[in-house]
Structure formats: C-alpha cells, structure tokens
Amino acid sequence: MHFTATSRDPLVAQGAILRTLAYFDVFRHPLTVEEIQRFGDHTPIPAEDLLHALRALEQKGIVSRHKDHWSLMDCTTAVAQREEAETRARQRMPKALAMSRRIARFPFVRAVFLSGSMSKGSLAPDGDIDYFIITVPGRLWVARTMLVLYKKLFLLNSHRDFCVNYFLDTEHLTVEDRNRFTATEVVTLIPTYGNGTTETFFERNAWAFAMYPGMPRPRSREVSVGTARRKGALERALGGDLGDFLDGWCMNITWHYWKRKFDHLDARTFELALRTRTYVSKHHPSNFQHKVLDGYQLRVAALERKLGTTLQ
C-alpha cells in the first residue's frame, strides 16, 4: 500500500522517492528529478518539494547524487555507464526504426512498439533491441512464426536487432500481469507502427498510467511502410481455413518445443514466463520480471530496516 497523504508531507515525498529509486536501483540506473516525478507511484510532487526531500535524504546518507542524477548508492560510476548506454541507444535507434518498418510489413501485424531497455533510452554493450507486437485475432502464431523464421534464416538467429518476444492480438490488448514491472514496461513503450491500434492499447492499459500518475503517454516514432501489397496478398491467402489450421499448428508446435526446452520450469513459472495462448505469446524464459520484483522488494525491506518505518 502506498502513501496517500498530500504531496506536501515530507515523509510522503521521501517514501515515494525511495520506492522509485529502489526499483531503478535493481538496474543500477540513477534518475533525474524529472524521472523521479514521472516514475513515482504517487500524486505528482512539485520539483521543489522533491529536491528538498532528496537533500534531506542525502544528508542522512540514504541517497547519493552525481551531476543531476540520484541513486540509493554512490552513483558516480552508474551515471557514467548510463551516459554511455544512452549514447548506444541513440546510435541504434535508426536500426530499431528500420526493423520496426520491416516487422510492420509482415502479414497480420497491426502495431509495433520498441520495448525493453531501448524504450528507456538506454542500451547495454551486449543489449538486444526488443519489440512488442500486436496482430489480428486468430493469426498471432502465424505472424510470430513468420517473424521467427525470418530472424533464423536471414539474420542468422541474431537477437541483437530483432528480438520479438511479446505478442498480443487486437481483441486482447490488456496486459494480464499488473505490477510495478509490467506497468513500467507499458508506460515506456515507444509506438513505431499502428496509429490507432497503439492508442487503443494505451487506453486498455490505463491501469499502468494510474500507477504512475506523473507519466505522460509515450511519444510515437511512427514509421512509414508504404503500400505493403505483398502483405495484403498473403493475408488474403491465409484468411480462411488454411490460416486457421496453420495458426493452431504453429502454436502447438511452439508450445511443445518450449515444454521440452524449458522442462526445468514449474507450471506456474512456465505460465508467467512463457505464456502460450491463442491471443498471447510471451517468451521470457529467464523470468526477468520475477528477478526484478524480488530485487525491488529486497531493497525496500533494507530501506525499511534502515529507517525504522514502512515505505509501502
């Protein structure tokens, strides 16, 4: 449970700040005051009040500052690493947009978003470019299989510029898991294709923006895909019984492959990390969501012990 008192209460501001910094500390990602406002799970706190609360926490040795960034620990190195990661993300953005255009030309694809670290404007030296994709109903698995085959055959199975790991269809746009991790992912998605569908997606996931009241809707980086005649022709060819058969076949083949490959996962973890239904495909075998949320809770608990008070 989060603080609900007025934002002028210094304890409310400090608690909100620490929860926000604790989450991003999992990623060793220091934040600016503006980012603390945007990613705060509270009624937006004026910058002046935030700065006052941050300085009070800094005097107590609970937070650290370097340049314009704040963190739970000495963030000198982390700020330098963040700046390098931001430079890499800017350099790779043209490739990300080019790949978004390519994905958008595939049959049954109706929207494309940049996700993962790239959508936060940051990229590790070995980072992949992740995409979140929306398809028409009943053809999600056909679209996904075509994209995976393209990656394997033409990109030599490289994930570097083409990591397609989350799909939904237009009739099931609401993200099922609702927590700080999924909310952060939703509100930072960068729409690159699908004007209209992308707007509907954000409307259906208003719960994520309710968790982050200071977060504006993402700015679109819409790409042009031209007439895409081949896309239309393939959609018509696979629009009937053949397409129905292929979609079910692709889903079943993928599910059985994943069950064999990830047989070490229990049923609950498999469902969370490798969700396989007619309207959703999620491929996160490392279950990163669970690791991040665990890391966040550990940091919050450590802060609560240190401060002798509850932050949630």
C-alpha positions in Angstrom: 0.0 0.0 0.0 1.4 3.4 -1.0 1.2 6.7 0.8 -2.0 8.6 0.1 -1.4 11.8 2.1 -0.7 15.1 0.5 2.5 15.5 -1.5 3.5 18.4 0.8 4.0 15.9 3.6 7.9 15.4 3.6 7.5 11.8 4.8 5.2 11.1 1.9 7.7 12.6 -0.6 10.6 10.7 1.0 8.8 7.4 0.9 7.7 7.9 -2.7 11.3 8.9 -3.7 12.8 5.8 -2.0 10.4 3.4 -3.6 11.2 4.8 -7.1 14.9 4.8 -6.5 14.7 1.3 -5.1 13.1 0.0 -8.3 15.6 1.5 -10.6 18.5 0.5 -8.4 17.8 -3.1 -9.5 19.0 -1.9 -12.9 21.8 0.3 -11.5 20.1 3.2 -13.2 20.2 6.6 -11.4 17.4 9.0 -12.0 17.0 12.7 -12.6 14.4 14.7 -10.6 12.1 14.8 -13.6 12.3 11.0 -13.9 11.6 10.6 -10.2 8.4 12.6 -10.8 7.4 10.6 -13.8 8.1 7.2 -12.3 6.6 8.0 -8.9 3.7 5.9 -7.7 2.1 8.9 -6.1 0.3 12.1 -6.9 3.0 14.2 -8.7 5.1 16.1 -6.2 6.4 19.5 -7.2 10.1 19.6 -8.2 10.9 22.0 -5.3 9.5 19.5 -2.7 11.2 16.6 -4.4 14.6 18.4 -4.2 14.0 19.3 -0.6 13.2 15.7 0.3 16.2 14.4 -1.7 18.6 16.7 0.0 17.2 15.7 3.4 17.8 12.0 2.5 21.2 12.8 1.2 22.2 14.4 4.5 21.1 11.2 6.2 23.3 9.2 3.9 20.4 7.3 2.4 20.7 8.6 -1.2 23.6 9.8 -3.3 23.9 12.4 -6.0 26.2 12.8 -9.0 25.7 15.6 -11.5 21.8 15.8 -11.9 21.2 12.1 -11.0 20.2 10.4 -7.8 20.5 6.9 -6.5 20.5 4.8 -3.4 24.2 4.3 -3.6 27.3 6.2 -4.8 26.2 6.7 -8.4 29.4 8.2 -9.9 30.2 5.1 -11.9 26.5 4.4 -12.7 25.9 7.9 -14.1 28.9 7.4 -16.5 27.6 4.0 -17.5 24.1 5.4 -18.1 25.5 8.1 -20.3 27.4 5.5 -22.4 24.2 3.4 -22.6 22.2 6.4 -23.7 24.7 7.1 -26.5 24.5 3.5 -27.7 20.7 3.7 -27.7 20.7 6.9 -29.8 23.2 5.3 -32.2 21.0 2.1 -32.6 17.7 4.0 -32.9 17.8 4.2 -36.7 18.3 0.4 -36.9 15.4 -0.1 -34.4 13.1 2.1 -36.6 14.2 0.3 -39.8 13.5 -3.1 -38.2 10.1 -1.8 -36.9 9.3 -0.9 -40.5 10.3 -4.4 -41.6 8.2 -6.1 -38.9 5.2 -3.9 -39.8 5.3 -5.3 -43.4 4.7 -8.8 -42.2 1.2 -10.3 -42.6 -1.3 -9.8 -39.8 0.9 -7.3 -37.9 -1.2 -4.3 -36.7 1.1 -2.5 -34.3 4.8 -2.5 -33.3 6.4 -0.9 -30.2 10.0 -0.7 -29.0 10.2 -2.2 -25.6 12.9 -3.3 -23.0 15.8 -1.1 -22.3 15.7 0.6 -25.7 12.3 2.1 -24.8 14.0 3.7 -21.8 16.6 5.3 -24.0 19.4 3.0 -22.7 21.2 0.0 -24.2 23.9 -2.2 -22.7 27.0 -3.1 -24.8 25.5 -6.5 -25.5 21.9 -5.3 -25.4 19.2 -6.5 -27.8 16.5 -4.4 -29.4 13.2 -5.7 -28.2 9.8 -5.4 -29.9 6.3 -5.7 -28.6 3.9 -6.7 -31.4 0.1 -6.7 -31.9 -1.5 -8.9 -34.5 -5.0 -9.5 -35.8 -7.0 -12.2 -33.9 -6.5 -15.8 -34.9 -3.3 -15.1 -36.8 -0.9 -14.2 -33.9 1.0 -17.5 -34.2 1.3 -17.4 -38.0 2.7 -13.9 -37.7 5.0 -14.8 -34.9 6.3 -17.9 -36.7 7.0 -15.9 -39.9 9.0 -13.3 -37.9 11.0 -16.0 -36.1 11.8 -17.8 -39.3 12.9 -14.5 -40.9 15.2 -14.0 -37.9 16.7 -17.5 -38.2 17.1 -17.6 -41.9 18.0 -14.0 -42.8 19.5 -12.7 -39.6 21.4 -15.9 -38.7 19.2 -16.1 -35.5 20.7 -12.9 -34.1 18.7 -11.2 -31.3 20.8 -8.1 -31.5 18.5 -6.0 -33.7 15.4 -8.3 -33.8 14.1 -9.7 -30.5 10.4 -10.4 -30.9 9.4 -11.8 -27.5 5.9 -10.5 -26.7 2.7 -10.6 -28.9 -0.9 -9.8 -28.2 -3.9 -9.6 -30.6 -6.2 -6.7 -31.1 -9.0 -8.3 -29.2 -6.9 -8.9 -26.1 -4.9 -5.7 -25.6 -4.9 -5.6 -21.8 -1.7 -6.8 -20.3 -2.7 -9.5 -17.7 0.1 -9.1 -15.1 -0.3 -5.9 -13.1 2.6 -4.9 -11.1 5.4 -2.3 -11.0 7.5 -4.2 -13.6 4.7 -4.6 -16.2 3.4 -1.0 -15.5 6.9 0.4 -16.2 7.2 -1.6 -19.4 3.8 -0.5 -20.6 4.2 3.3 -20.0 7.6 3.4 -21.6 6.7 1.5 -24.8 7.6 3.5 -27.9 5.0 3.2 -30.7 6.6 2.8 -34.1 3.7 1.5 -36.2 0.0 1.2 -35.9 -1.6 4.6 -35.2 -5.0 3.9 -33.8 -4.1 0.4 -32.5 -1.3 1.8 -30.4 -3.7 4.4 -28.9 -6.3 1.8 -28.1 -3.6 -0.3 -26.5 -2.7 2.5 -24.1 -6.3 3.2 -23.4 -6.9 -0.5 -22.5 -3.9 -0.4 -20.2 -4.8 2.8 -18.3 -4.2 0.9 -15.1 -0.4 1.2 -15.8 -0.6 5.0 -16.1 -2.8 5.1 -12.9 0.2 3.5 -11.1 2.4 6.3 -12.5 0.2 9.5 -12.3 3.0 11.7 -13.5 3.8 9.7 -16.6 2.6 11.2 -20.0 1.5 9.0 -22.8 4.5 7.8 -24.9 5.5 9.8 -27.9 5.1 8.0 -31.2 8.0 7.3 -33.6 5.7 6.2 -36.4 7.4 4.7 -39.4 6.1 4.6 -43.0 5.6 1.2 -44.5 4.3 2.1 -47.9 1.5 0.2 -49.7 2.6 -3.3 -48.5 0.8 -5.1 -51.3 2.5 -8.4 -50.6 1.3 -8.1 -47.0 -2.3 -7.8 -48.2 -2.0 -10.6 -50.7 -0.6 -13.0 -48.0 -3.3 -12.0 -45.6 -6.0 -12.8 -48.1 -4.3 -16.2 -49.0 -4.2 -17.1 -45.3 -7.5 -15.6 -44.3 -9.6 -18.8 -44.3 -9.5 -22.4 -43.1 -5.8 -22.8 -44.1 -4.9 -19.8 -41.9 -6.9 -21.2 -39.0 -5.2 -24.5 -39.3 -1.7 -23.0 -39.6 -2.2 -20.7 -36.6 -3.2 -23.6 -34.3 -0.4 -25.8 -35.7 2.2 -23.1 -35.1 1.0 -22.5 -31.5 1.1 -26.2 -30.7 4.5 -26.8 -32.2 5.9 -23.8 -30.3 4.3 -24.9 -27.0 5.7 -28.4 -27.2 9.1 -27.1 -28.2 9.2 -24.8 -25.2 7.9 -27.5 -22.8 10.9 -29.7 -23.9 13.4 -26.9 -23.8 12.4 -25.4 -20.5 11.3 -28.6 -18.7 13.1 -27.3 -15.6 10.4 -24.7 -15.0 7.4 -25.5 -12.8 3.9 -24.9 -14.2 3.4 -21.5 -12.5 6.8 -20.1 -13.7 6.2 -21.5 -17.2 2.8 -19.8 -17.4 4.3 -16.5 -16.3 7.5 -16.6 -18.4 6.3 -18.4 -21.5 2.6 -17.6 -21.7 1.2 -19.5 -24.7 -2.4 -18.9 -25.7 -4.2 -18.2 -28.9 -4.1 -14.4 -28.2 -0.8 -14.0 -26.5 2.8 -15.2 -26.8 5.3 -14.3 -24.2 8.9 -15.5 -24.4 10.8 -14.5 -21.3 12.4 -17.8 -20.2 14.8 -16.1 -17.7 11.7 -14.8 -15.9 13.3 -11.4 -15.6 10.1 -9.9 -14.2 10.3 -12.1 -11.1 14.0 -11.3 -10.6 13.4 -7.6 -10.8 10.4 -7.6 -8.5 12.3 -9.7 -6.0 15.3 -7.3 -6.2 12.9 -4.4 -5.6 11.3 -5.9 -2.6 14.7 -6.7 -1.1 15.8 -3.1 -1.5 12.6 -1.8 0.0 12.9 -4.1 3.0 16.5 -3.0 3.6 15.4 0.7 3.5 12.6 0.0 5.9 15.0 -1.6 8.4 17.4 1.3 8.0 14.7 3.9 8.5 12.6 2.0 11.1 9.4 2.8 9.1 7.3 1.3 6.4 7.6 2.5 2.8 4.6 0.8 1.3 
